[in-house]
């Protein structure tokens, strides 16, 4: 399927995953409109496309229904990635619900009204909660442990309800923990891998919340963005839900130890703090359904991805000492 000239809206398109998806869409010749309030997204994530007439950036809050209606004018496809993050839900669950659930319902209704040809809802592995069995396929029980996970699950259910009731051509994608270039490290949005990198580059111990035995299925961002795109392009993806993941289980202590080794910081040991509220204990994805239906498969193994990320990070931030004050001790207080 060709994307050349296709008019596409990406909500949250200046964010971590969203900007990588925009990269791919523009490379395919699509005409992309991004809506982002820049609360976590960054203009510099899209700066490589400056002067590209196929990219339009609209600054605004997706809770603004009139804004949504305006930004949908002429749009054929929608990729919905705008989100308030997990740690923010621990401090303010209501705004997380408004953005992740209520605004998704509004967007679904407006997409139905204008008759978009494709609606891709990018959810989260957090809808599963902790693994009851592994690897976790798309039929795994859905027991989110945070308001964030619950709000993303609500967004899924709204989107699929619009598929069943109104025929809105919906595809739901559940990325597992994504990492790589442009990943957030600042404040409440800061993720574990770049935070560890900053701490170690400053000769500080990586801080682990809990015992470090909790596991994640870390997926390199280029694989995640490619998965979202490739799955969405497949005609058999409509009305279905897919995991996007490497399918490789890694504990948080393994992440810390790998970074300690790669950065030659063997004299530094992790520091263990109280567990994060609502933290999932185990995530390990079964990614075979996406492979079976659409042919998508994540390619970058975790150690390879970490080395690529480290190379990018050191090139992007020449003075890691300036980043240290941007890391909050706790992302939820």
C-alpha positions as CSV (number, residue, x, y, z in Angstrom):
1,X,0.0,0.0,0.0
2,X,1.4,3.4,-1.0
3,X,1.4,6.3,1.5
4,X,2.5,8.9,-1.0
5,X,0.2,11.9,-0.6
6,X,-1.9,10.2,2.1
7,X,-3.1,12.8,4.7
8,X,-2.3,11.6,8.1
9,X,-2.8,13.0,11.6
10,X,-0.4,11.9,14.4
11,X,-1.4,12.9,17.9
12,X,1.6,13.2,20.2
13,X,3.7,13.3,17.1
14,X,6.5,15.3,18.7
15,X,6.9,12.7,21.4
16,X,9.4,9.9,21.7
17,X,7.7,7.1,19.7
18,X,5.5,9.6,17.8
19,X,8.4,11.5,16.3
20,X,9.9,8.2,15.0
21,X,6.6,7.2,13.5
22,X,6.5,10.7,11.8
23,X,10.0,10.0,10.4
24,X,8.8,6.8,8.7
25,X,5.5,8.4,7.4
26,X,7.3,11.3,5.8
27,X,9.9,9.0,4.3
28,X,7.1,7.1,2.7
29,X,5.8,10.4,1.1
30,X,2.8,10.9,3.4
31,X,1.5,14.4,4.2
32,X,1.6,14.5,8.0
33,X,-0.1,16.8,10.5
34,X,1.1,16.6,14.1
35,X,-0.9,17.8,17.0
36,X,1.1,18.1,20.3
37,X,0.9,20.3,23.4
38,X,4.7,19.9,24.0
39,X,4.1,18.9,27.6
40,X,6.4,16.0,27.0
41,X,7.0,16.1,23.2
42,X,9.8,18.3,21.9
43,X,10.0,20.5,18.8
44,X,13.6,19.3,18.3
45,X,12.3,15.8,17.8
46,X,10.9,17.0,14.5
47,X,13.7,19.6,13.7
48,X,15.2,17.2,11.0
49,X,12.1,17.9,8.9
50,X,12.3,21.7,9.0
51,X,11.3,23.0,5.6
52,X,9.5,19.9,4.6
53,X,6.1,21.0,3.1
54,X,4.7,17.6,3.9
55,X,4.8,18.2,7.7
56,X,2.5,20.5,9.6
57,X,2.8,20.9,13.3
58,X,-0.2,22.2,15.4
59,X,0.4,23.1,19.0
60,X,-2.6,22.2,21.2
61,X,-4.3,20.0,23.8
62,X,-6.2,17.0,22.5
63,X,-8.8,17.7,25.3
64,X,-9.8,20.7,23.2
65,X,-12.6,19.2,21.1
66,X,-12.8,22.2,18.7
67,X,-9.0,21.8,18.1
68,X,-9.5,18.2,17.3
69,X,-12.2,18.9,14.9
70,X,-10.1,21.5,13.1
71,X,-7.0,19.3,12.9
72,X,-9.1,16.4,11.4
73,X,-10.0,18.6,8.4
74,X,-9.0,16.7,5.3
75,X,-7.4,13.8,7.3
76,X,-7.6,10.3,5.9
77,X,-5.7,8.3,8.6
78,X,-5.1,8.9,12.3
79,X,-2.4,7.5,14.5
80,X,-3.3,8.3,18.1
81,X,-0.3,8.4,20.4
82,X,-1.0,11.5,22.6
83,X,-0.7,10.5,26.2
84,X,-0.1,11.4,29.8
85,X,2.4,9.0,31.3
86,X,2.4,6.4,34.1
87,X,4.2,8.3,36.7
88,X,2.0,11.3,36.2
89,X,-1.0,9.1,36.9
90,X,0.4,8.4,40.4
91,X,0.3,12.2,41.1
92,X,-2.8,13.2,39.1
93,X,-4.9,10.4,37.9
94,X,-7.7,12.7,36.8
95,X,-5.7,14.5,34.1
96,X,-4.3,11.2,32.9
97,X,-7.9,9.9,32.6
98,X,-9.0,13.0,30.7
99,X,-6.2,12.8,28.1
100,X,-5.9,9.0,27.8
101,X,-9.5,8.0,28.0
102,X,-12.0,10.9,27.6
103,X,-10.0,12.6,24.8
104,X,-9.7,9.2,23.0
105,X,-13.5,8.9,23.1
106,X,-13.9,12.4,21.6
107,X,-11.4,11.6,18.9
108,X,-13.2,8.4,18.0
109,X,-16.4,10.2,17.7
110,X,-15.0,12.9,15.5
111,X,-13.2,10.4,13.3
112,X,-16.5,8.6,12.9
113,X,-18.2,11.9,11.9
114,X,-15.6,12.8,9.3
115,X,-15.2,9.2,8.0
116,X,-11.5,8.5,8.5
117,X,-10.2,5.5,6.6
118,X,-7.9,4.2,9.4
119,X,-7.7,4.8,13.1
120,X,-4.7,3.3,14.9
121,X,-4.8,3.5,18.7
122,X,-1.4,3.1,20.3
123,X,-2.0,1.6,23.7
124,X,0.5,0.2,26.2
125,X,1.7,-3.2,27.7
126,X,0.6,-1.6,31.1
127,X,-3.0,-2.7,30.3
128,X,-1.9,-6.3,31.2
129,X,-0.6,-5.6,34.7
130,X,1.9,-8.2,36.0
131,X,2.3,-11.4,34.0
132,X,0.1,-14.2,35.0
133,X,1.8,-16.4,32.4
134,X,4.6,-15.9,30.0
135,X,5.1,-15.1,27.3
136,X,2.2,-12.7,27.4
137,X,0.0,-12.9,24.3
138,X,-2.9,-10.6,23.3
139,X,-5.4,-12.8,25.2
140,X,-3.5,-12.4,28.5
141,X,-5.8,-11.1,31.3
142,X,-6.1,-7.3,31.5
143,X,-5.4,-6.2,35.0
144,X,-3.7,-2.8,35.0
145,X,-2.1,-1.8,38.3
146,X,-2.1,2.0,37.8
147,X,-4.6,4.6,36.7
148,X,-2.4,5.1,33.6
149,X,-2.8,1.4,32.6
150,X,-6.5,1.6,33.3
151,X,-6.9,4.8,31.2
152,X,-5.0,3.2,28.3
153,X,-7.3,0.2,28.6
154,X,-10.3,2.5,28.5
155,X,-9.0,4.1,25.4
156,X,-8.6,0.6,23.8
157,X,-12.2,-0.3,24.7
158,X,-13.6,3.0,23.3
159,X,-11.7,2.6,20.1
160,X,-12.8,-1.0,19.6
161,X,-16.4,-0.2,20.6
162,X,-16.4,2.3,17.7
163,X,-15.2,-0.5,15.4
164,X,-17.9,-2.9,16.5
165,X,-20.7,-0.3,16.7
166,X,-20.0,2.1,13.9
167,X,-17.5,0.3,11.7
168,X,-14.6,2.7,12.5
169,X,-11.5,0.9,11.0
170,X,-9.6,0.6,14.2
171,X,-6.3,-1.2,15.0
172,X,-5.0,-1.4,18.5
173,X,-1.3,-1.8,19.1
174,X,0.3,-2.5,22.5
175,X,4.0,-1.6,22.5
176,X,6.1,-3.0,25.3
177,X,8.8,-0.9,27.0
178,X,10.3,1.2,24.2
179,X,13.8,2.7,24.5
180,X,16.3,4.5,22.3
181,X,17.1,7.9,20.8
182,X,14.8,10.8,22.0
183,X,13.6,8.8,25.0
184,X,12.5,11.0,28.0
185,X,14.8,11.4,31.0
186,X,13.5,14.7,32.5
187,X,11.3,14.8,35.5
188,X,8.1,12.8,35.7
189,X,8.5,11.6,32.1
190,X,12.0,10.2,32.8
191,X,12.5,6.5,31.9
192,X,14.8,4.0,33.5
193,X,17.5,3.5,30.8
194,X,18.4,7.1,30.1
195,X,18.2,7.9,33.8
196,X,20.7,5.1,34.5
197,X,23.0,6.4,31.7
198,X,22.9,10.0,33.1
199,X,23.7,8.7,36.6
200,X,26.6,6.5,35.5
201,X,28.1,9.2,33.2
202,X,28.2,11.4,36.3
203,X,29.7,8.6,38.4
204,X,26.5,8.3,40.4
205,X,25.0,4.9,41.3
206,X,21.9,3.9,39.2
207,X,18.9,4.1,41.5
208,X,16.6,1.1,41.3
209,X,13.1,1.2,42.8
210,X,12.4,-2.2,44.4
211,X,14.7,-5.2,44.2
212,X,15.6,-4.9,40.5
213,X,14.2,-8.4,39.8
214,X,11.2,-6.9,38.0
215,X,11.4,-7.6,34.3
216,X,10.5,-5.7,31.1
217,X,10.4,-6.6,27.4
218,X,12.5,-3.7,26.1
219,X,12.0,-2.9,22.4
220,X,14.2,-0.5,20.4
221,X,12.2,2.6,19.3
222,X,12.9,2.1,15.5
223,X,11.4,-1.4,15.8
224,X,8.4,0.0,17.7
225,X,7.7,2.7,15.2
226,X,8.2,0.3,12.3
227,X,5.8,-2.2,14.0
228,X,3.1,0.5,14.3
229,X,3.4,1.4,10.7
230,X,3.8,-2.1,9.2
231,X,0.9,-3.6,11.2
232,X,-1.3,-0.6,10.4
233,X,-0.7,-1.1,6.7
234,X,-1.9,-4.7,6.6
235,X,-5.5,-5.1,5.6
236,X,-6.1,-8.0,8.1
237,X,-5.1,-5.7,11.0
238,X,-8.5,-3.9,11.2
239,X,-10.5,-4.8,14.3
240,X,-7.5,-6.6,15.9
241,X,-5.0,-6.0,18.7
242,X,-1.3,-6.6,18.5
243,X,1.7,-6.7,20.8
244,X,4.7,-4.9,19.5
245,X,7.8,-6.2,21.3
246,X,11.2,-7.8,20.9
247,X,10.1,-10.9,22.9
248,X,13.1,-10.8,25.2
249,X,12.8,-10.6,29.0
250,X,15.3,-8.4,30.8
251,X,15.4,-7.5,34.5
252,X,16.1,-4.0,35.7
253,X,19.2,-5.1,37.6
254,X,20.4,-6.7,34.3
255,X,19.9,-3.3,32.6
256,X,22.0,-1.5,35.3
257,X,24.7,-4.1,35.2
258,X,25.0,-4.0,31.4
259,X,25.3,-0.2,31.4
260,X,27.9,-0.4,34.2
261,X,29.9,-2.7,32.0
262,X,29.5,-0.8,28.8
263,X,30.4,2.5,30.4
264,X,33.4,1.0,32.3
265,X,31.9,1.9,35.7
266,X,32.6,-1.4,37.5
267,X,33.4,0.4,40.7
268,X,29.8,1.7,41.0
269,X,27.0,-0.5,42.3
270,X,23.3,0.2,42.1
271,X,21.3,1.7,45.0
272,X,18.0,0.1,45.8
273,X,15.1,2.3,47.0
274,X,11.4,1.6,47.9
275,X,9.4,0.1,45.1
276,X,7.4,2.4,42.8
277,X,3.6,2.3,43.6
278,X,1.7,-0.1,41.3
279,X,4.9,-1.4,39.6
280,X,4.4,-4.5,37.5
281,X,6.6,-7.4,38.5
282,X,7.0,-9.2,35.2
283,X,6.6,-8.4,31.5
284,X,7.6,-10.7,28.7
285,X,5.7,-10.5,25.4
286,X,4.6,-13.1,22.9
287,X,5.0,-11.2,19.7
288,X,4.0,-14.1,17.4
289,X,0.5,-12.9,16.5
290,X,1.9,-9.7,14.7
291,X,4.4,-11.9,12.9
292,X,1.7,-14.4,11.8
293,X,-0.9,-11.8,10.7
294,X,1.3,-9.0,9.3
295,X,4.8,-10.4,9.1
296,X,6.2,-7.8,11.5
297,X,9.1,-8.8,13.7
298,X,11.4,-6.7,15.9
299,X,15.0,-7.0,14.8
300,X,17.2,-5.2,17.4
301,X,18.3,-7.4,20.3
302,X,18.6,-5.7,23.7
303,X,22.5,-5.5,24.0
304,X,22.7,-4.2,20.4
305,X,20.1,-1.6,21.0
306,X,21.7,-0.4,24.2
307,X,25.0,0.1,22.4
308,X,23.2,2.1,19.7
309,X,21.4,4.2,22.2
310,X,24.6,4.9,24.2
311,X,26.3,6.1,21.0
312,X,23.4,8.4,20.1
313,X,23.2,9.7,23.7
314,X,26.8,10.7,23.9
315,X,26.6,12.5,20.6
316,X,23.4,14.3,21.6
317,X,24.5,15.3,25.1
318,X,28.2,16.3,25.3
319,X,27.9,17.5,28.9
320,X,26.0,14.9,31.0
321,X,26.6,16.9,34.1
322,X,24.0,19.5,33.0
323,X,21.4,16.7,32.8
324,X,21.7,15.5,36.4
325,X,19.5,18.2,37.9
326,X,16.7,17.3,35.5
327,X,16.4,13.9,37.1
328,X,13.9,13.8,39.9
329,X,14.7,11.3,42.8
330,X,11.1,10.1,42.5
331,X,9.0,10.6,39.5
332,X,5.7,10.4,41.4
333,X,5.9,12.7,44.3
